[in-house]
Amino acid sequence: MNLNQITIASTNVEEAVNFYKILGLKLIVDAIPRYARLECPDGEATFSIHKTEKRPKSNGITIYFEDDDLDKLVESLQKKGITFTQLPEDKSWLWREAHLQDLDGNAIILYKAGENRKKPPWKIN
């Protein structure tokens, strides 16, 4: 497993993108005002911002862990008693995802995106 993607909620994605660009991240997917994905200047990690109407009561963070054999991983975790809120499913953004929560209710997505994480067909130049 590899931790390489974090998503946060924002009431103003455009302002949030500008802030993170100041910090040095590079915009790679522009679906503002509803979504943006940035890549970190070092390493392979990406950071996403999605639109929310009001600030989340929780921390609003979703933790992503990528695995090349997602279905096998999910099956293995289920055998260990892990409960999923969504079993592996192909998404329109070309990722395969399974959803669960940690013991504190934090959202976790186990996924497989491969090249589509940083180089989706709609990537901006």
C-alpha positions as CSV (number, residue, x, y, z in Angstrom):
1,M,0.0,0.0,0.0
2,N,1.1,3.6,-0.7
3,L,-0.3,6.8,0.8
4,N,-0.3,9.2,-2.1
5,Q,-3.6,11.2,-2.3
6,I,-5.4,13.4,0.2
7,T,-8.7,15.2,-0.5
8,I,-10.1,18.1,1.5
9,A,-13.4,19.9,1.4
10,S,-13.6,23.7,0.7
11,T,-16.4,26.2,0.4
12,N,-14.3,28.0,-2.2
13,V,-12.2,25.7,-4.4
14,E,-10.7,28.5,-6.4
15,E,-9.4,30.4,-3.4
16,A,-8.1,27.1,-1.9
17,V,-6.3,26.3,-5.1
18,N,-4.6,29.7,-5.1
19,F,-3.5,29.1,-1.5
20,Y,-2.0,25.7,-2.3
21,K,-0.3,27.0,-5.4
22,I,1.4,29.6,-3.3
23,L,2.7,26.7,-1.1
24,G,4.2,25.2,-4.2
25,L,1.7,22.7,-5.5
26,K,1.0,22.5,-9.2
27,L,-2.5,22.4,-10.6
28,I,-3.0,19.3,-12.8
29,V,-6.8,18.9,-13.0
30,D,-9.0,22.0,-13.2
31,A,-12.7,21.4,-12.6
32,I,-13.1,24.6,-10.6
33,P,-15.5,25.5,-9.0
34,R,-16.3,21.9,-7.9
35,Y,-12.9,20.1,-7.9
36,A,-9.2,20.5,-8.4
37,R,-6.2,18.2,-8.2
38,L,-2.7,19.4,-7.6
39,E,0.6,17.5,-7.5
40,C,3.3,18.0,-4.9
41,P,6.6,19.4,-6.1
42,D,8.5,16.4,-4.8
43,G,7.6,12.8,-4.9
44,E,4.5,11.3,-6.4
45,A,1.7,12.5,-4.0
46,T,-1.3,14.4,-5.2
47,F,-3.7,16.7,-3.3
48,S,-7.3,17.3,-4.2
49,I,-9.9,19.9,-3.2
50,H,-13.6,19.3,-3.6
51,K,-16.5,21.8,-3.2
52,T,-18.7,21.7,-0.2
53,E,-21.6,24.1,0.6
54,K,-20.6,24.5,4.2
55,R,-17.6,23.6,6.2
56,P,-17.7,20.0,7.4
57,K,-18.5,19.4,11.0
58,S,-15.7,16.8,10.9
59,N,-12.3,17.5,9.6
60,G,-13.5,16.9,6.0
61,I,-10.5,14.9,5.0
62,T,-10.5,11.7,2.9
63,I,-7.5,9.4,3.1
64,Y,-6.5,7.5,0.0
65,F,-4.4,4.4,-0.1
66,E,-3.6,2.9,-3.6
67,D,-3.0,-0.7,-4.2
68,D,-2.3,-2.5,-7.5
69,D,-4.6,-5.4,-6.6
70,L,-7.5,-3.6,-5.0
71,D,-10.0,-6.4,-5.2
72,K,-7.6,-8.9,-3.6
73,L,-6.8,-6.4,-0.8
74,V,-10.5,-5.8,0.0
75,E,-11.2,-9.5,0.1
76,S,-8.3,-10.0,2.4
77,L,-9.4,-7.2,4.7
78,Q,-13.0,-8.4,4.8
79,K,-11.7,-11.8,6.0
80,K,-10.0,-9.9,8.8
81,G,-13.3,-8.3,9.9
82,I,-13.0,-4.9,8.1
83,T,-16.4,-3.5,7.1
84,F,-16.7,-1.6,3.8
85,T,-19.3,1.1,3.1
86,Q,-18.7,0.5,-0.6
87,L,-17.1,-2.5,-2.2
88,P,-14.7,-2.0,-5.2
89,E,-16.4,-0.1,-8.0
90,D,-15.2,1.5,-11.2
91,K,-15.8,5.3,-11.1
92,S,-16.4,7.7,-14.0
93,W,-13.0,9.4,-13.2
94,L,-11.3,6.1,-14.2
95,W,-10.4,5.0,-10.7
96,R,-11.6,1.8,-9.0
97,E,-12.5,2.5,-5.4
98,A,-13.6,0.8,-2.2
99,H,-14.8,2.9,0.8
100,L,-14.6,2.4,4.5
101,Q,-14.1,4.4,7.7
102,D,-11.5,4.3,10.5
103,L,-12.6,3.8,14.1
104,D,-13.0,7.6,14.5
105,G,-15.2,7.9,11.4
106,N,-12.6,9.3,9.1
107,A,-13.2,8.5,5.5
108,I,-10.7,6.1,3.8
109,I,-10.7,5.1,0.1
110,L,-8.7,2.2,-1.0
111,Y,-8.2,2.5,-4.8
112,K,-6.4,1.8,-8.0
113,A,-5.9,4.6,-10.4
114,G,-2.6,3.8,-12.1
115,E,-1.7,6.4,-14.7
116,N,-5.1,8.1,-14.3
117,R,-4.2,9.6,-10.9
118,K,-1.7,12.1,-12.3
119,K,-2.3,11.8,-16.1
120,P,-6.1,11.5,-16.6
121,P,-7.3,12.0,-20.2
122,W,-8.5,15.5,-19.3
123,K,-5.3,16.6,-17.7
124,I,-4.5,20.3,-18.4
125,N,-1.1,21.3,-19.8
